[in-house]
């Protein structure tokens, strides 16, 4: 059983799971109030993953496109964490997402940390992730 409140529901993921977590929170803010994108693999609109589609279908799923087009109030309703390793190949794309959120005045936690797109990076930061989720779901926030 869960507390029936979006503020009590968090999701996060690393790599493609980070993409999925951001996509779901951005498109279903009525369900999720807290999201962590840990080294999210923010794909280009190149048709390389068939389930993302291209053009308008891709834009309706892509966290970068959604950050540009969703209402500011929708995005501000979320507690967002983004982190990525300084040697991660996805850093330029995640930096674009961070910059869009910052330019639109969307509060979010942003971390570029030592490391790459590797299990070692994520396991070294699991305590950071758990602290974020714990603070985000603390009774003080509800």
KETIRO-251471 format. One record per residue: residue number from 1; chain; y negated, z, x negated of N, C-alpha, C in turn. Coordinates in nm, 3 decimals, decimal comma, padded with zeros to 5 digits, always signed. Each point is the difference from the previous one (the first is absolute). Layout:
N
k;c;n_v;n_w;n_u;ca_v;ca_w;ca_u;c_v;c_w;c_u
NUM;A;Y;Z;X;Y;Z;X;Y;Z;X;
...
***
This chain:
142
k;c;n_v;n_w;n_u;ca_v;ca_w;ca_u;c_v;c_w;c_u
1;A;+00,118;+00,000;-00,084;-00,118;+00,000;+00,084;-00,124;+00,000;-00,088;
2;A;-00,103;-00,060;+00,052;-00,127;-00,003;-00,073;-00,112;+00,052;+00,088;
3;A;-00,108;+00,033;-00,064;-00,121;+00,037;+00,074;-00,054;-00,130;+00,060;
4;A;-00,020;-00,007;+00,129;-00,039;-00,127;+00,064;-00,148;-00,034;-00,020;
5;A;-00,037;-00,018;-00,125;-00,139;-00,030;-00,034;-00,003;-00,093;-00,120;
6;A;-00,087;-00,098;+00,004;-00,012;-00,093;-00,112;-00,042;+00,073;-00,127;
7;A;-00,074;+00,110;+00,015;-00,044;+00,077;-00,116;+00,113;+00,075;-00,066;
8;A;+00,114;+00,009;+00,066;+00,117;+00,066;-00,056;+00,104;-00,102;-00,047;
9;A;-00,038;-00,128;+00,000;+00,093;-00,105;-00,044;-00,058;-00,073;-00,119;
10;A;+00,076;+00,004;-00,109;-00,039;-00,068;-00,122;+00,111;-00,098;-00,038;
11;A;-00,043;-00,102;-00,073;+00,098;-00,092;-00,057;-00,054;-00,047;-00,133;
12;A;+00,091;-00,033;-00,087;-00,038;-00,050;-00,130;+00,115;-00,076;-00,060;
13;A;-00,031;-00,073;-00,103;+00,105;-00,074;-00,068;-00,052;-00,055;-00,131;
14;A;+00,094;-00,038;-00,084;-00,038;-00,061;-00,127;+00,047;-00,145;-00,004;
15;A;-00,072;-00,080;-00,074;+00,025;-00,142;-00,015;-00,010;-00,068;+00,137;
16;A;+00,101;-00,074;+00,042;-00,007;-00,067;+00,130;-00,003;+00,102;+00,113;
17;A;+00,057;+00,117;-00,022;-00,010;+00,108;+00,099;-00,143;+00,049;+00,016;
18;A;-00,077;-00,007;-00,106;-00,143;+00,034;+00,007;-00,074;-00,102;+00,084;
19;A;+00,037;-00,127;-00,017;-00,057;-00,106;+00,086;+00,033;+00,033;+00,145;
20;A;+00,126;+00,030;+00,028;+00,044;+00,027;+00,136;-00,068;+00,121;+00,061;
21;A;-00,016;+00,105;-00,078;-00,067;+00,121;+00,050;-00,144;-00,031;+00,038;
22;A;-00,072;-00,071;-00,086;-00,139;-00,036;+00,030;-00,007;-00,090;+00,123;
23;A;+00,088;-00,099;+00,006;+00,003;-00,090;+00,116;+00,022;+00,078;+00,129;
24;A;+00,098;+00,087;+00,002;+00,031;+00,075;+00,122;-00,113;+00,095;+00,040;
25;A;-00,057;+00,071;-00,096;-00,109;+00,092;+00,034;-00,124;-00,077;+00,046;
26;A;-00,031;-00,111;-00,065;-00,117;-00,078;+00,038;+00,017;-00,063;+00,138;
27;A;+00,122;-00,042;+00,034;+00,023;-00,066;+00,129;+00,043;+00,096;+00,110;
28;A;+00,036;+00,124;-00,036;+00,041;+00,099;+00,100;-00,065;+00,136;-00,029;
29;A;-00,135;+00,004;-00,002;-00,067;+00,127;-00,028;+00,018;+00,103;+00,112;
30;A;+00,046;-00,044;+00,115;+00,028;+00,094;+00,108;+00,128;+00,078;-00,026;
31;A;+00,083;-00,050;-00,093;+00,127;+00,065;-00,033;-00,011;+00,079;-00,130;
32;A;-00,063;-00,060;-00,102;-00,007;+00,061;-00,133;-00,144;+00,033;-00,034;
33;A;-00,024;+00,121;-00,045;-00,134;+00,040;-00,041;-00,017;+00,012;-00,150;
34;A;+00,112;-00,006;-00,072;-00,001;+00,024;-00,145;+00,088;-00,106;-00,065;
35;A;-00,051;-00,062;-00,107;+00,078;-00,105;-00,067;-00,022;+00,005;-00,150;
36;A;+00,109;-00,022;-00,072;-00,006;-00,010;-00,146;+00,056;-00,133;-00,045;
37;A;-00,079;-00,073;-00,076;+00,044;-00,123;-00,063;+00,015;+00,026;-00,149;
38;A;+00,122;+00,014;-00,045;+00,029;+00,033;-00,139;+00,044;-00,128;-00,070;
39;A;-00,088;-00,056;-00,082;+00,023;-00,127;-00,068;+00,039;-00,109;+00,101;
40;A;-00,077;-00,015;+00,107;+00,041;-00,099;+00,101;-00,002;-00,142;-00,055;
41;A;+00,103;-00,074;+00,034;+00,009;-00,141;-00,038;-00,075;-00,081;+00,104;
42;A;-00,126;-00,023;-00,024;-00,084;-00,074;+00,094;+00,010;-00,148;-00,032;
43;A;+00,082;-00,067;+00,077;+00,038;-00,140;-00,024;-00,111;-00,098;+00,034;
44;A;+00,002;-00,116;-00,067;-00,095;-00,106;+00,036;+00,052;-00,079;+00,119;
45;A;-00,088;-00,074;+00,063;+00,036;-00,086;+00,113;+00,054;-00,132;-00,056;
46;A;+00,122;+00,006;-00,051;+00,058;-00,119;-00,063;+00,135;-00,041;+00,060;
47;A;+00,043;+00,067;+00,107;+00,125;-00,035;+00,065;+00,124;+00,045;-00,076;
48;A;-00,015;+00,077;-00,108;+00,115;+00,038;-00,081;+00,093;+00,098;+00,073;
49;A;-00,053;+00,076;+00,094;+00,083;+00,088;+00,082;-00,012;-00,047;+00,144;
50;A;+00,103;-00,066;+00,049;-00,006;-00,066;+00,130;-00,044;+00,092;+00,113;
51;A;+00,039;+00,128;-00,005;-00,032;+00,090;+00,111;-00,147;+00,037;+00,006;
52;A;-00,076;-00,030;-00,105;-00,144;+00,025;+00,003;-00,076;-00,117;+00,064;
53;A;+00,065;-00,114;+00,008;-00,066;-00,118;+00,055;-00,110;-00,049;-00,093;
54;A;-00,085;-00,086;+00,054;-00,114;-00,052;-00,073;-00,119;-00,007;+00,096;
55;A;-00,117;-00,018;-00,055;-00,119;-00,017;+00,083;-00,027;+00,121;+00,087;
56;A;-00,021;-00,026;+00,129;-00,036;+00,106;+00,094;+00,112;+00,104;+00,013;
57;A;+00,125;-00,045;-00,003;+00,111;+00,096;+00,009;-00,002;+00,094;-00,121;
58;A;-00,019;-00,056;-00,119;-00,008;+00,081;-00,121;-00,116;+00,099;+00,011;
59;A;-00,117;-00,047;+00,040;-00,119;+00,086;+00,010;+00,021;+00,115;+00,097;
60;A;+00,082;-00,021;+00,104;+00,024;+00,105;+00,098;+00,091;+00,111;-00,055;
61;A;+00,061;-00,025;-00,116;+00,092;+00,097;-00,060;-00,050;+00,054;-00,134;
62;A;-00,084;-00,073;-00,067;-00,043;+00,030;-00,136;-00,099;+00,117;-00,004;
63;A;+00,031;+00,109;-00,074;-00,092;+00,113;-00,006;-00,141;-00,036;-00,049;
64;A;-00,013;-00,094;-00,091;-00,133;-00,040;-00,047;-00,078;-00,066;+00,112;
65;A;+00,063;-00,095;+00,069;-00,067;-00,067;+00,112;-00,034;+00,098;+00,111;
66;A;+00,092;+00,091;+00,028;-00,024;+00,100;+00,105;-00,115;+00,093;-00,039;
67;A;-00,008;+00,037;-00,126;-00,110;+00,087;-00,044;-00,135;-00,070;+00,017;
68;A;+00,000;-00,131;-00,011;-00,124;-00,077;+00,018;-00,040;-00,013;+00,147;
69;A;+00,099;-00,005;+00,089;-00,028;-00,039;+00,139;+00,013;+00,110;+00,103;
70;A;+00,078;+00,103;-00,026;+00,014;+00,108;+00,099;-00,132;+00,073;+00,015;
71;A;-00,018;+00,063;+00,113;-00,124;+00,075;+00,022;-00,008;+00,116;-00,099;
72;A;-00,121;+00,032;-00,037;-00,022;+00,111;-00,092;+00,051;+00,129;+00,061;
73;A;-00,017;+00,017;+00,130;+00,047;+00,124;+00,064;+00,152;+00,011;-00,008;
74;A;+00,071;-00,110;+00,013;+00,146;+00,003;-00,013;+00,039;+00,045;-00,139;
75;A;-00,060;-00,061;-00,101;+00,036;+00,034;-00,137;-00,043;+00,142;-00,036;
76;A;-00,116;+00,043;+00,050;-00,047;+00,135;-00,029;+00,087;+00,106;+00,066;
77;A;+00,076;-00,039;+00,101;+00,086;+00,097;+00,067;+00,123;+00,035;-00,085;
78;A;+00,023;-00,076;-00,106;+00,117;+00,020;-00,086;-00,037;+00,079;-00,125;
79;A;+00,093;+00,081;-00,046;-00,010;+00,059;-00,132;+00,083;-00,090;-00,093;
80;A;-00,067;-00,063;-00,095;+00,063;-00,104;-00,082;+00,004;+00,043;-00,146;
81;A;+00,115;-00,019;-00,061;+00,020;+00,022;-00,143;+00,045;-00,131;-00,060;
82;A;-00,064;-00,042;-00,109;+00,043;-00,116;-00,079;+00,014;+00,043;-00,145;
83;A;+00,111;-00,035;-00,062;+00,012;+00,021;-00,144;+00,076;-00,116;-00,059;
84;A;-00,023;-00,019;-00,128;+00,067;-00,108;-00,072;-00,010;+00,028;-00,149;
85;A;+00,099;-00,045;-00,074;-00,002;+00,016;-00,145;-00,094;-00,099;-00,066;
86;A;-00,062;+00,044;-00,108;-00,097;-00,085;-00,069;+00,066;-00,124;-00,060;
87;A;+00,131;+00,002;-00,019;+00,072;-00,116;-00,053;+00,079;-00,074;+00,107;
88;A;-00,024;+00,032;+00,125;+00,072;-00,061;+00,111;-00,053;-00,141;+00,027;
89;A;+00,090;-00,094;+00,017;-00,039;-00,139;+00,027;-00,078;-00,016;+00,130;
90;A;+00,014;+00,095;+00,093;-00,067;-00,008;+00,129;-00,138;+00,065;+00,000;
91;A;-00,041;+00,055;-00,115;-00,129;+00,068;-00,007;-00,118;-00,085;+00,050;
92;A;-00,013;-00,127;-00,040;-00,115;-00,077;+00,049;-00,006;-00,009;+00,153;
93;A;+00,114;-00,014;+00,064;+00,003;-00,012;+00,146;-00,030;+00,134;+00,068;
94;A;+00,053;+00,108;-00,054;-00,026;+00,132;+00,056;-00,147;+00,038;-00,023;
95;A;-00,056;-00,044;-00,110;-00,142;+00,022;-00,027;-00,086;-00,072;+00,105;
96;A;+00,043;-00,119;+00,042;-00,072;-00,070;+00,108;+00,002;+00,084;+00,127;
97;A;+00,116;+00,055;+00,036;+00,009;+00,084;+00,119;-00,091;+00,122;-00,014;
98;A;+00,007;+00,066;-00,113;-00,088;+00,117;-00,025;-00,147;-00,039;+00,016;
99;A;-00,040;-00,111;-00,058;-00,141;-00,042;+00,007;-00,043;-00,031;+00,143;
100;A;+00,086;-00,062;+00,078;-00,033;-00,029;+00,140;-00,020;+00,131;+00,076;
101;A;+00,093;+00,093;-00,017;-00,014;+00,129;+00,068;-00,128;+00,070;-00,043;
102;A;-00,029;+00,000;-00,129;-00,121;+00,066;-00,050;-00,126;-00,068;+00,054;
103;A;-00,004;-00,133;-00,002;-00,117;-00,073;+00,049;-00,024;+00,024;+00,148;
104;A;+00,108;+00,023;+00,075;-00,012;+00,023;+00,144;-00,021;+00,148;+00,033;
105;A;-00,006;+00,084;-00,103;-00,022;+00,143;+00,021;+00,120;+00,073;+00,055;
106;A;+00,120;-00,050;-00,028;+00,123;+00,062;+00,049;+00,046;+00,104;-00,102;
107;A;+00,001;+00,127;+00,037;+00,048;+00,102;-00,094;+00,147;-00,024;-00,035;
108;A;+00,031;+00,012;-00,126;+00,138;-00,010;-00,045;+00,011;+00,060;-00,139;
109;A;+00,120;+00,042;-00,035;+00,026;+00,051;-00,133;+00,047;-00,117;-00,085;
110;A;-00,062;-00,015;-00,116;+00,028;-00,114;-00,088;+00,035;+00,052;-00,138;
111;A;+00,115;-00,041;-00,052;+00,044;+00,043;-00,132;+00,060;-00,116;-00,079;
112;A;-00,053;-00,023;-00,118;+00,064;-00,089;-00,098;+00,049;+00,093;-00,109;
113;A;+00,131;+00,002;-00,017;+00,064;+00,097;-00,089;+00,078;-00,073;-00,110;
114;A;+00,029;+00,067;-00,110;+00,079;-00,065;-00,105;+00,137;-00,042;+00,053;
115;A;+00,042;-00,120;-00,038;+00,133;-00,046;+00,036;+00,002;-00,137;+00,062;
116;A;+00,121;-00,043;+00,033;+00,021;-00,133;+00,057;+00,073;+00,007;+00,132;
117;A;+00,054;-00,114;+00,041;+00,070;-00,012;+00,128;+00,147;+00,038;-00,023;
118;A;+00,022;+00,130;-00,023;+00,130;+00,048;-00,042;+00,037;+00,130;+00,070;
119;A;+00,132;+00,027;+00,010;+00,046;+00,125;+00,058;-00,060;+00,119;-00,073;
120;A;-00,011;-00,012;-00,130;-00,054;+00,111;-00,079;-00,140;+00,038;+00,049;
121;A;-00,084;-00,099;+00,026;-00,135;+00,026;+00,049;+00,005;+00,079;+00,130;
122;A;+00,079;-00,047;+00,096;+00,005;+00,066;+00,131;+00,057;+00,140;-00,009;
123;A;+00,105;+00,019;-00,079;+00,058;+00,134;-00,011;-00,096;+00,095;-00,070;
124;A;-00,081;-00,050;-00,093;-00,098;+00,085;-00,067;-00,111;+00,046;+00,096;
125;A;-00,020;-00,074;+00,110;-00,110;+00,032;+00,090;+00,043;+00,050;+00,137;
126;A;+00,129;+00,027;+00,017;+00,049;+00,045;+00,130;-00,069;+00,130;+00,043;
127;A;-00,029;+00,088;-00,093;-00,069;+00,125;+00,035;-00,140;-00,031;+00,052;
128;A;-00,069;-00,097;-00,061;-00,133;-00,040;+00,048;+00,009;-00,051;+00,144;
129;A;+00,102;-00,080;+00,027;+00,018;-00,056;+00,134;+00,025;+00,112;+00,101;
130;A;+00,090;+00,090;-00,035;+00,032;+00,110;+00,092;-00,120;+00,090;+00,026;
131;A;-00,082;+00,021;-00,102;-00,122;+00,080;+00,019;-00,095;-00,070;+00,096;
132;A;-00,015;-00,133;-00,015;-00,086;-00,074;+00,091;+00,049;+00,014;+00,144;
133;A;+00,129;-00,025;+00,022;+00,053;+00,009;+00,137;-00,011;+00,142;+00,054;
134;A;+00,025;+00,099;-00,084;-00,010;+00,139;+00,043;-00,143;+00,034;+00,043;
135;A;-00,099;-00,037;-00,083;-00,140;+00,026;+00,036;-00,039;-00,076;+00,126;
136;A;+00,044;-00,125;+00,009;-00,038;-00,082;+00,116;+00,056;+00,058;+00,129;
137;A;+00,113;+00,066;-00,007;+00,061;+00,054;+00,122;-00,022;+00,149;+00,016;
138;A;-00,083;+00,059;-00,083;-00,023;+00,144;+00,010;-00,068;+00,034;+00,133;
139;A;+00,021;+00,119;+00,050;-00,062;+00,040;+00,129;-00,153;-00,010;-00,002;
140;A;-00,061;+00,009;-00,116;-00,146;-00,010;-00,011;-00,047;-00,136;+00,048;
141;A;+00,078;-00,105;-00,021;-00,039;-00,137;+00,035;+00,018;-00,029;+00,149;
142;A;+00,081;+00,077;+00,071;+00,031;-00,033;+00,140;-00,106;+00,047;+00,094;
***
